[in-house]
């Protein structure tokens, strides 16, 4: 379901997401998720993909949304887990595992922080029919935590610890998340980087020459200043 909020397109999706849901996403749109998602990062990737261990749970049967994060979890008096906040982690570090991960789990959405390269999107995400959603800035962990209704399961907690374990989370209106990549492999961040780079030289127009040139001051960004 898509809508508009002050000119920004918003989407309300249910996980597991469907191909048509992803096909309708536009770069820069804001996504809110309902349903089941799971966490998994390098500790999980190493055990499953590098070491060939048997998954502790049928991830493909749970969801196709993988969140790269570190949850702030607590154990209540009745022994159940509660996640009050979730902090996304940088996903570019995990690119080498994603081709196999997509094939093995059927994952179609990666949520994380900072995005990945446009090359990764086109060579890894596009063949898998997957997209990348990024969290919005820093300090939004508690905001995202409000969207977590329940912890449906925790796997490999003793082996990997809180940050690296697989957490299966039931979420409602989980977000906001930005559409960083689309099914064509385009990147929101790279699109804006190119736009900024194309005008950056004009920022130097009309400036006086560096006053401390003899000490190495320069306005040439290709020079190394020591």
Protein Blocks (a to p, Z undefined) as FASTA:
>chain_A
ZZdeehiacddddddddfklmmmpcghiacddedjdddddfklmmmmmmnopacfbdfkl
mpccdcdddddddddfkopacdfbdcdddfklmmmmmmmmmmmnopabdcdehiaafklm
mmmmmmnopacdddehehilmmmmmmpmbdfbdehklmnojmlmccddddehiacdddfb
dfkopafklmmmmmmmmmmmmmmgopacdfklmnopacbfkbccZZ
